[in-house]
Amino acid sequence: MAHSLKVMFLMLLFAGIMMMQYNLDSDRTSTRQMKNGLELAVHDAALALDNSQLSQGKVVFDEWEAVENFKASLEANLDLESGAGYVYFPKESSYYQDPFYVEHLEFIDDEDGSFPQVYSNPKYDILDTLNGPSIIAVVSTKSPRYFAGEGITIRKSVVYEYYD
């Protein structure tokens, strides 16, 4: 009888550890995928430049086109659908379960000053030296869960810059 209780206890312990391991793996995977998708989206946004300003040697973003590039890339790379404003919902085939929120998207180009400059955003705990025109984005979502438990909130920020 004691042997059976020990085996049942060890099985429950093993099941609990496996459940925790799957959830931690989900957190790690979703963090990595979100960071990669966000870096690609900000890069694609940075490709939208005002050609008339570029011919004069200035890097100035076409913000409307940049936002469209950002949205399309985020949707394609993370398997999302656009919602109202800057909210994105995962498709049926997506790895994610909860909506994505673009909390901050900022463009700093040659019209906004000279470089290098120190960029500070205390709300998102961002402090960076910008050496050239840059795009800053902050996106958040909840990590998916395979088993019981509340997913952690993942917030990623990316600064993509052109070097002068």
Secondary structure, DSSP 8 states (H G I E B T S, - for coil): -HHHHHHHHHHHHHHHHHHHHHHHHHHHHHHHHHHHHHHHHHHHHHT-B-HHHHTTT---B-HHHHHHHHHHHHHHHHTEEE-STTEEEE-TT-S--S-EEEEEEEEE-GGG--SSEEEEETTTTEEEEE-S-EEEEEEEEE---SSSS---EEEEEEEEE---
